[in-house]
Amino acid sequence: MTTLSVFQSLWAMEDLPWRSPVPWTLPERVERIAAAGFAGLAVDLGAREAPAATDLAPLLGHLRSAVFCFLKNDADLDAALRYADTIGAELVVGCGQVFPGEVSAAAGVVGGWLERAGNAGVAFQLETHRYTVTNDLGFTVALLEALPGLTLAADLSHYVVGNELPDSPDDRVDALLGRVLERAGSLQGRIATRGQVQVSPAFGQHRAAADRFRAWWAAGMRAFAGDDLMFCCELGTVPYAITGPDGEQISDRWADALLLKSWAEELFERRHQ
């Protein structure tokens, strides 16, 4: 039976609680994630406050973990794999900051990462992210065809804002996103519009965007054929978070993360209805 495991991004815990002059400490962040019923947390090694692996490992307790990273070369992946080993992470998600002009060349690089992670005994997924090898939807689908063993971490927010996807249904977009979701081993929880990569799911003016993402996530859940699907709530701090004229963030990202968690659980339960 397929299960759903909702993770919370540790990067998304930075600058919380909302509008408080005193941010949560690392132990408090981990404790909040565990107390809220998340299955695990994801560490973004590119985050401003990414902790040392030796500082995080003792805090995890029963929480599972994953490592998110940006990769320019094999050395970056090796560093992420060492971090993953220290904290006992089950998955490394890589954003490939390489830009081969040909799909065959990209497949050679990404295929090498797959082999490298496999040799280390850690699952590897390639994230769909702006200004990476998966920036373009068509190129990404061609890469999937060239690498049958490649699994994606699907963050569709980057396609919506990065490719300025049409707001209305589009046959080309729907077909390409369908291929991406068919190969998704995990989903990332963030809602975007054509002009903003992260908007609050609680704001009424974003209802249409939220409904669109909920439909995509449901499709990804239906397509998933593995044992356990990770859904990672990843509502980042500034500059992802929108700020007002006072420089303060305009929404409570922790409350929004809990809302996304509830949506993911609801969608998973109803995915075959």
C-alpha positions in Angstrom: 0.0 0.0 0.0 1.3 3.5 -0.9 1.7 5.9 1.9 2.1 9.7 2.1 4.9 11.3 4.2 4.6 15.1 4.7 8.0 16.8 5.3 8.7 20.4 6.3 11.6 22.3 4.9 14.0 23.5 7.6 14.8 26.5 5.3 11.1 27.4 5.6 11.5 27.6 9.4 13.9 30.6 9.1 12.6 33.9 10.4 9.8 32.3 12.3 7.6 32.8 14.3 6.0 35.4 12.2 6.5 39.0 13.2 8.5 38.0 16.3 11.7 39.8 17.2 13.1 36.5 18.5 13.4 33.6 16.0 13.0 30.0 17.0 16.4 28.3 17.7 17.4 25.2 15.7 16.1 22.9 18.5 12.9 24.8 18.6 12.4 24.5 14.9 12.9 20.8 14.9 10.7 20.4 17.9 7.9 22.4 16.2 8.1 20.2 13.1 7.9 17.0 15.1 5.1 18.3 17.3 3.0 19.3 14.3 3.0 15.7 13.1 5.4 16.0 10.1 7.0 12.8 9.1 10.4 14.4 8.6 12.3 17.5 7.6 14.3 18.6 4.6 17.6 20.4 4.9 18.5 22.8 2.1 22.3 23.1 2.1 22.1 26.4 0.3 19.9 28.0 3.0 21.3 31.0 4.9 21.0 29.1 8.2 21.7 25.6 7.1 23.0 23.8 10.2 26.1 21.7 10.4 25.1 18.0 10.1 26.7 17.2 13.5 24.4 19.9 15.1 21.2 18.6 13.4 21.7 14.9 13.8 21.2 14.7 17.6 18.0 16.7 17.3 16.1 14.5 14.8 14.7 11.9 17.2 12.0 10.0 15.3 12.0 12.5 12.4 13.1 11.3 9.0 15.2 13.5 6.9 16.1 14.5 3.3 18.9 16.7 1.9 18.2 19.3 -0.8 21.2 20.8 -2.6 22.4 22.8 -5.6 24.9 20.9 -7.8 27.5 22.4 -10.1 29.8 19.3 -10.1 30.4 15.9 -8.5 32.1 17.5 -5.5 28.9 19.3 -4.6 27.0 15.9 -4.7 29.7 14.2 -2.6 29.3 16.9 0.0 25.6 16.4 0.1 26.0 12.6 0.4 28.4 13.1 3.3 25.8 15.3 5.0 23.1 12.8 4.3 25.2 10.0 5.8 25.8 12.0 9.0 22.1 12.8 9.6 20.8 9.4 8.3 18.9 11.1 5.4 17.0 8.7 3.1 17.0 11.0 0.0 19.1 13.6 -1.7 17.3 16.1 -4.0 19.6 17.9 -6.4 19.1 21.1 -8.4 21.5 20.8 -11.3 23.1 24.1 -12.0 24.6 22.9 -15.2 23.5 23.9 -18.6 24.5 21.6 -21.4 23.1 22.6 -24.8 22.2 19.1 -25.8 19.9 16.6 -24.0 22.5 13.9 -24.5 25.1 15.9 -22.6 22.7 16.7 -19.8 21.8 13.0 -19.5 25.5 12.2 -19.2 25.9 14.6 -16.3 22.7 13.7 -14.5 23.2 10.0 -15.1 26.6 10.3 -13.4 24.9 11.8 -10.4 22.4 8.9 -10.3 25.2 6.4 -10.3 27.2 8.3 -7.7 24.3 8.5 -5.3 23.5 4.8 -6.0 27.0 3.8 -5.1 26.6 5.7 -1.8 23.3 3.8 -1.1 21.2 7.0 -1.1 18.1 7.7 -3.3 18.6 10.7 -5.6 15.9 12.9 -7.3 16.5 15.8 -9.7 14.4 18.8 -8.8 12.5 20.9 -11.2 13.8 24.4 -10.5 14.4 27.7 -12.3 17.9 28.4 -13.7 18.9 24.7 -13.6 19.1 21.9 -16.1 15.3 21.4 -15.6 14.4 25.1 -16.3 12.6 24.4 -19.6 9.6 22.0 -19.6 10.3 20.6 -23.0 14.0 20.0 -22.2 13.1 18.3 -18.9 10.7 15.9 -20.6 13.4 15.1 -23.2 15.8 14.4 -20.4 13.3 12.0 -18.8 13.1 10.1 -22.1 16.9 9.9 -22.2 17.2 8.7 -18.6 14.5 6.1 -17.9 15.9 5.7 -14.4 15.6 9.3 -13.5 13.0 10.4 -10.8 12.0 14.0 -10.3 11.2 16.1 -7.2 8.4 18.1 -8.8 8.3 21.7 -7.7 5.8 23.1 -10.3 6.0 26.6 -8.8 9.2 27.2 -10.8 7.6 26.3 -14.1 4.6 28.6 -13.4 6.6 31.7 -12.6 9.8 30.8 -14.6 8.0 29.9 -17.8 5.1 32.3 -17.2 2.7 29.4 -17.9 -0.8 30.5 -19.2 -3.4 30.8 -16.5 -6.0 29.0 -18.7 -5.7 25.3 -19.7 -3.1 24.8 -22.4 -2.7 21.4 -24.3 1.1 21.7 -24.6 1.6 22.6 -21.0 -0.8 20.0 -19.7 0.9 17.2 -21.7 4.4 18.2 -20.5 3.4 18.6 -16.9 1.6 15.3 -17.1 4.9 13.7 -18.1 6.7 15.4 -15.3 4.2 14.2 -12.7 4.3 10.7 -14.0 8.0 10.6 -13.1 7.7 12.4 -9.8 9.1 10.6 -6.8 8.2 13.5 -4.5 6.1 16.7 -4.6 7.0 20.1 -3.2 4.4 22.3 -1.6 4.5 25.9 -2.9 1.9 27.8 -4.8 3.0 30.3 -7.5 1.4 32.7 -10.0 2.9 33.9 -13.2 4.5 36.8 -11.4 5.3 35.4 -8.0 7.0 32.2 -7.1 5.4 32.0 -3.6 2.0 33.3 -2.6 0.0 32.5 0.6 -2.4 29.6 0.1 -4.7 31.3 2.7 -5.3 34.5 0.8 -8.6 34.5 -1.1 -7.2 36.3 -4.2 -5.0 33.2 -4.8 -7.9 30.7 -4.8 -7.6 29.9 -8.5 -3.8 29.3 -8.2 -4.3 27.1 -5.2 -7.0 25.1 -6.9 -4.7 24.6 -9.9 -1.8 23.3 -7.7 -4.1 21.1 -5.7 -5.2 19.5 -9.0 -1.6 19.0 -10.1 -0.6 17.5 -6.7 -3.6 15.1 -6.9 -2.6 14.0 -10.3 1.0 13.4 -9.1 -0.4 11.4 -6.2 -2.5 9.3 -8.5 0.5 8.7 -10.9 2.8 7.6 -8.1 3.5 3.9 -8.0 6.1 3.6 -5.3 5.8 2.7 -1.6 6.0 6.1 0.0 5.4 9.5 -1.5 7.1 12.5 0.1 5.3 15.9 0.0 7.6 18.6 1.3 6.1 21.9 2.4 8.7 24.5 1.2 7.5 28.0 1.9 10.8 29.9 2.0 11.8 33.0 3.8 12.8 36.3 2.0 13.2 36.7 -1.0 10.6 34.0 -1.7 8.3 35.4 1.0 6.5 38.6 -0.1 7.1 41.6 2.1 5.2 44.8 2.7 6.5 48.4 2.8 7.7 47.9 6.3 9.9 45.0 5.2 7.9 42.5 7.1 6.5 39.3 5.6 2.8 39.6 4.8 1.8 36.1 5.8 2.5 33.5 8.5 4.5 30.9 6.7 4.2 28.4 9.5 0.4 28.6 9.5 0.5 28.3 5.7 2.7 25.2 6.0 0.2 23.6 8.3 -2.5 24.4 5.8 -0.5 22.8 2.9 0.1 19.7 5.1 -3.6 19.3 5.7 -4.3 19.8 2.0 -1.8 17.2 1.0 -3.2 14.7 3.4 -6.8 15.4 2.2 -5.8 15.1 -1.5 -4.0 11.8 -0.8 -7.0 10.3 0.9 -9.3 11.3 -1.9 -6.8 10.7 -4.8 -8.8 7.9 -6.4 -12.3 9.4 -5.9 
